[in-house]
């Protein structure tokens, strides 16, 4: 390869514009934030499916695909990486661990967006500062903060995993909305008022918004 | 959204097969491993460009796009996240930090692969155990380990960043190939013998291999 290793390849880099042209839409991060059981994952997956049917490239990032790998807890790392490693790098539930959890997801979502993909993230992400840091790392029009605004009474009535019940009983500490704050976005790109709406209708609201922003073709 | 939050959305999940059908090829991780200045990033970027021209979806993960975000060092985190956070989560150069560096890249590459994208990673990744762990997390035929086999004499003669020189002078400790081992893959999917070949020719070797494996269409 001669001695010009660091000279030639920059000419070969595929620009973001080119990837987006290939896909027929822009890359971005659709950041869904809201209480536990507010419907974030449901909306993200329905949206993902609709985008797929439209021939768009998208990817959902949620607990299902990051909790056991990217953001694995100590218990998941101890067998493969040893105790010292697991203790050092396994993510727990302390405030600082949660901050790192969200930081990494933001970094990965950014990589997907740079690849021309519409990254759909579905995490409670209760703290405004954490979300704002991700926004600052992205380009203008690249971070679409979507507040999934479901009243806590409704979330608690659903309680699909019995988490609210456990939090009320004091069995889970630091549960968002019970004994830890949820900080709603100050200026989200979109608010989804979910009560009495289907996930399909809510996903359509996001699609309309992405069209209006020029992320999806008209 | 009613009370069936966790029931309905599984019907809406976009399978990996569907994403791959949309793209016209399979997702996978092409893991380039080799010495510093062996040509990994150059080959990855030329390959990425060729795949783009073929209408395939690919993404390069290398130091350029993970070092300042996903795997940021303490110095990069201190301003935004505070000293305690930076100390706890910033990745340094200790053996354990390098292991975590590679672990995270493996996790992100896997997410891209699951999204139907051909992830091209370009990291020295000198330890066999680290690479093998990533392989184990992936499906058969999903991890394509490519040994970029450039003689150290040639890498050192290139030395585009002067790192070998510093390592020889003892200014950098634990430098792969000088005072830290490089463990070549025991059974890589592909070996690139780079001496006297252009990056274009080497990228073509990878493309031929991906066709033979059925990852790219014939």
Interface residues (C-beta under 8 A of the other chain):
Chain A: X1 X2 X3 X5 X6 X8 X9 X10 X12 X13 X14 X18 X19 X22 X23 X37 X39 X41 X42 X45 X46 X48 X49 X52 X55 X57 X59 X61 X65 X66 X69 X70 X80 X81 X84 X85 X88 X89 X96 X99 X100 X103 X104 X107 X108 X110 X111 X112 X114 X115 X117 X133 X137 X150 X157 X158 X160 X161 X194 X197 X198 X199 X202
Chain B: X1 X2 X3 X5 X6 X8 X9 X10 X12 X13 X14 X18 X19 X22 X23 X37 X39 X41 X42 X45 X46 X48 X49 X52 X55 X57 X58 X59 X61 X65 X66 X69 X70 X80 X81 X84 X85 X88 X89 X96 X99 X100 X103 X104 X107 X108 X110 X111 X112 X114 X115 X117 X133 X137 X150 X157 X158 X160 X194 X197 X198 X199 X202
